[in-house]
Amino acid sequence: MIQAIFTVQDKLVTGFEISGHSDFSEQGSDIVCAAVSSAAYMTANTITDVQELDCIVTVNDGFMKLKLSKAEARSAQVILNGLLLHLNALSQEYSDFIDLKISEV
């Protein structure tokens, strides 16, 4: 199962952590994993390469974590909330394969 945790501080999404594999189908044809991975990479790349915001990104097999300061997070709210909305919709459609949580700090 894919675990997605969004960190919220003072009503601002300041980052996310996505880990695991969906096991929806075989590697290479797993549409759930592909949808989540593609959205996460697009979000991270937009924040780092398009907006050029200072953040910490960690990527390993089946794992991505992105963390922004509150000041930097203000500029990334549209893309971060877009990812949250997208993963929420996927988690409702594929609830046996994606677990989404929001952690308020």
C-alpha positions in Angstrom: 0.0 0.0 0.0 1.1 3.5 -0.8 1.2 5.8 2.3 1.0 9.6 1.6 1.3 12.0 4.5 1.0 15.8 4.0 2.4 18.1 6.7 0.3 21.2 7.4 1.5 24.1 9.6 -0.6 27.1 10.3 -3.0 26.1 7.4 0.0 25.9 4.9 1.0 22.6 3.3 4.7 22.5 4.1 5.6 19.1 2.6 4.7 15.5 1.9 6.1 12.0 2.3 5.0 9.2 0.0 6.2 5.7 0.5 5.5 2.1 -0.4 4.1 0.4 -3.5 0.5 -0.1 -4.3 0.7 -3.7 -5.5 -2.3 -2.9 -7.7 -0.7 -4.9 -10.5 2.7 -6.1 -11.7 5.6 -3.7 -11.8 5.6 -1.9 -15.1 1.8 -2.0 -15.5 0.7 -0.7 -12.1 -1.5 2.4 -13.0 -1.9 3.4 -9.4 1.8 3.5 -8.7 2.4 5.3 -12.0 -0.3 8.0 -11.2 1.1 8.7 -7.7 4.7 8.7 -8.8 4.1 10.9 -11.8 2.1 13.5 -9.7 4.7 13.5 -7.0 7.6 14.0 -9.4 5.8 16.8 -11.3 5.1 18.5 -8.0 8.7 18.2 -6.7 10.1 19.3 -10.1 7.8 22.3 -10.3 8.7 23.5 -6.9 12.5 23.0 -7.3 13.1 23.7 -11.0 10.3 26.0 -12.1 9.6 28.0 -8.9 13.2 27.6 -7.8 12.2 27.3 -4.2 14.6 26.2 -1.5 13.5 22.8 -0.1 14.7 19.4 0.9 13.8 16.5 -1.4 14.7 12.9 -0.6 14.1 10.2 -3.2 14.7 6.4 -2.9 13.0 3.4 -4.3 9.3 3.7 -3.4 9.9 6.8 -1.3 9.8 10.6 -1.8 9.9 13.3 0.8 9.7 17.0 0.2 9.9 19.6 2.9 9.7 23.4 2.7 10.0 26.2 5.3 6.8 28.1 6.1 8.2 31.1 4.1 8.9 29.0 1.0 5.7 27.0 1.4 3.6 30.1 0.8 4.8 30.2 -2.8 4.1 26.5 -3.4 0.5 26.2 -2.1 -1.1 25.9 -5.5 1.0 23.0 -6.6 1.0 21.3 -3.1 -2.8 21.6 -2.8 -3.1 20.3 -6.3 -1.1 17.2 -5.4 -3.2 16.8 -2.2 -6.4 17.0 -4.2 -5.1 14.5 -6.8 -4.0 12.0 -4.3 -7.2 12.4 -2.3 -9.2 11.5 -5.4 -6.9 8.5 -6.2 -7.2 7.3 -2.6 -11.0 7.4 -2.8 -11.0 5.5 -6.1 -8.3 3.0 -5.0 -8.8 2.9 -1.2 -7.3 -0.6 -0.9 -4.0 0.7 -2.4 -3.5 4.3 -1.2 -3.7 5.6 2.4 -3.7 9.4 2.7 -3.2 11.3 5.9 -2.7 15.0 6.9 -0.4 15.7 9.8 -0.8 19.1 11.5 2.2 20.4 13.3 
